[in-house]
Each structure stands twice: as structure tokens, then as C-alpha cells.
Amino acid sequence: MKVLACDGIHEDGLALFREAGWDVEVSDPIKDPAHLARALEGVDALLVRSSTLVTAEAIANAKQLKVIGRAG
């Protein structure tokens, strides 16, 4: 499973996914929906706080995406 974590998710939280064997990719906030759409290719879970803008356009073609979590 692959996780994309944006917006400065704390390392303690990311460690839970890594310990479960998940591949965690960390990103700065993604403001552009087209950029987020590209970043979501092959991603199973998206973790954000409040800076990354998650729009319908951004997730429309994210076929592998199973969950979006918002920390905070």
C-alpha cells in the first residue's frame, strides 16, 4: 500500500504506516489540483492537514485511492 502525506504530517503518525509495511511518500502542500492528480497515481491513501486542496478534479482519476484522511 502507498500513502501520500502532505502538509507536514507528524513523523509519529507516519511511523504507524511504515511499521505496517506501507510505503509512505512525504510531500509539501499541493495547491494545484492538476499537480495533486498526478501525485495520486498509484496512491492508496492520501493524508492532508489544511494546506493541500483536495478537489473533485484532483481525485477524479485516482483509481487506486481508497481513503483520504485529514489530520487536525
N, C-alpha and C positions, 0 to 999 in steps of 0.2 A: 504494500500500500504506500501511496505517496501523499505527503502533506505539504501544502504551500502555506507558510506562515508569514504574514505581512504585519507591518505596523509595530514591530518591537515586542512580540510576544516573549514573555519572560522565559529564560532558559530552563527553569524548573518545570514549567509546563511542557516545553518541547521534549525534555528528557523522558517524560512518560511515554511519548510516542516512539522515541528512539529505543527505549527499553523493551517496547512491544515488538520491535523489529521493523518499524516503519521507516521509510526514507523521508527525512524532513529537509525541505528546502526553505531557506530564510530569505525574505525579500524586504526591501524598503517599501513604504506605501506605494501603491499603484493607483494613480488618479485617472488614467486614460482607460476607458472600457475596452478599447481595441487591444491595448497592451495587456490588460488583465486576461482577455480572451485567449491570447497567445500563451500567456503564462500558465493557463489552466489545462493546456493539452497534456493528457496523461496523468492528471492530478485527481486523487480520490477525495481529499478533504481540503477545504480552504479555511484558514484561521485568520481573522482580522480583528482589529480593535475599532477605531473610528475614522482612520485616515483613508483607507482603501475604499473606493467607491464600487460597490457590487451592484451592477445593474442587470436587468433582464438581457440586454445586449451582450454583456460580458459573459454571462453563463449560458447563453442560448445554445452554443455548440459544444459545451463541456460535457461530452457524452459519458465520461468516466467518473465525473464528480458525483459523490454520494451525499456529502454533507457540507454545510457552511456553518462555522461556529464563530460567534462574536464574543471575544473576551472583554470583560469590563463591566 
